Amino acid sequence: MKRTRTKIIYILLSIFMVYGCKNDDNSENLDDFKAENRKTLGVSAEDLLSDDIYKSLTVELLFSESYRPTETAILNFKNFLNDRLNKPGGINFLERVIPEEAGAPFDNTEIREIEDKNREVYTVGDEISVYVYFANGKSANDTANSVTLGTAYMNTSIVIYEKTLMDIASSSPLINLADLETTALNHEFGHILGLVNIQEDDIHNLHEDTAHNKHCVIENCLMYFESNSLRGIRARFSGTERVAELDPLCIADLRAKGGK
C-alpha cells in the first residue's frame, strides 16, 4: 500500500513538472514572436530586398487622427518599395489609428515604448513586416538649428515626426507636405535597407560619406545627409526636384543584396 501511494505521488509530481515546463516554454514563445523585429538596423536588408526567405511584406502604418500622412505620400512610398523590393507575394499596407501619445518631445526610449505598446504586426512565416509610426510630437533631439524628420531605429522600425513635417510645410508656401513626407519615408526606409554601408557590407568602398556616417557622398541622392535636413529641404523645394531619388551607387548596392 505504501509503495502504491509513493508511486501515485511520483506520477503526480512528474505530471506537474511536465506541465510546468510546458508553461515555461509557452512564456518564452510569447516573448520570441517579436525577436525577428527586434534586431539592429540594417541586418534585415537582404530579407526585405530579396525573395529568398520572405515572399511578401506588410507595412503597418500607425498614426493618431490628426497626424495621418497624406494619401499621396503613402502612394509614393508604395511605389518606392515596389520599385526596389522583390516580393512576389505582394507589398501590403495596413493603416491603424491610435490615440495621441503624451510626453512629446519624444526621446528614443519613448519611441520604442510606443512601438512595444501599439505594434501588432510582426514577421511570421514567409511574410516580413515593417512598422512606421507617425508621431504627434517632435523629437527630443531637435535643436534651434536642426530638426529630426524621421529615424530608422531597428531592423524593421521607423518613426516619422509628422508634427515636425506639418510645421515645416505650414511655414512656407513652397514646401509641399506630401513631398516632405515622401522624402522622409523613403530616406528612412533606405537606412532599413542598409544604406549607406550600415552593416559595412556595401559593394562600393567609397560610397559612404565619412564626414556624415551612413549617408551617401552624392549630393543629389536620397541618402545624402542633407536630403532629409531642413536646409536641404528648403534648397530642394526652391528648385524643380522636390523628392530626391536614389543614385546609381545606392541602387547597385541594393541589387547586390537581392533588390531590383
Residue, then its C-alpha position, 0 to 999 in steps of 0.5 A: m500500500k505504501r509503495t502504491r501511494t509513493k508511486i501515485i505521488y511520483i506520477l503526480l509530481s512528474i505530471f506537474m513538472v511536465y506541465g510546468c515546463k510546458n508553461d515555461d516554454n509557452s512564456e518564452n514563445l510569447d516573448d520570441f514572436k517579436a525577436e525577428n523585429r527586434k534586431t539592429l538596423g540594417v541586418s534585415a536588408e537582404d530579407l526585405l530586398s530579396d525573395d529568398i526567405y520572405k515572399s511578401l511584406t506588410v507595412e503597418l502604418l500607425f498614426s493618431e487622427s490628426y497626424r495621418p500622412t497624406e494619401t499621396a505620400i503613402l502612394n509614393f512610398k508604395n511605389f518606392l518599395n515596389d520599385r526596389l523590393n522583390k516580393p512576389g507575394g505582394i507589398n501590403f499596407l495596413e493603416r491603424v489609428i491610435p490615440e495621441e501619445a503624451g510626453a512629446p518631445f519624444d526621446n528614443t526610449e519613448i519611441r520604442e515604448i510606443e512601438d512595444k505598446n501599439r505594434e501588432v504586426y510582426t514577421v511570421g512565416d514567409e511574410i516580413s513586416v515593417y512598422v512606421y509610426f507617425a508621431n504627434g510630437k517632435s523629437a527630443n533631439d531637435t535643436a534651434n538649428s536642426v530638426t529630426l524628420g524621421t529615424a530608422y531605429m531597428n531592423t524593421s522600425i521607423v518613426i516619422y515626426e509628422k508634427t515636425l513635417m506639418d510645421i515645416a510645410s505650414s511655414s512656407p508656401l513652397i514646401n509641399l507636405a506630401d513631398l516632405e513626407t515622401t522624402a522622409l519615408n523613403h530616406e528612412f526606409g533606405h537606412i532599413l535597407g542598409l544604406v549607406n554601408i550600415q552593416e559595412d557590407d556595401i559593394h562600393n568602398l567609397h560610397e559612404d560619406t565619412a564626414h556624415n556616417k551612413h549617408c551617401v557622398i552624392e549630393n543629389c541622392l536620397m541618402y545624402f545627409e542633407s536630403n532629409s535636413l531642413r536646409g536641404i529641404r528648403a534648397r530642394f523645394s526652391g528648385t524643380e526636384r522636390v523628392a530626391e531619388l536614389d543614385p546609381l551607387c545606392i541602387a547597385d548596392l541594393r541589387a547586390k543584396g537581392g533588390k531590383 
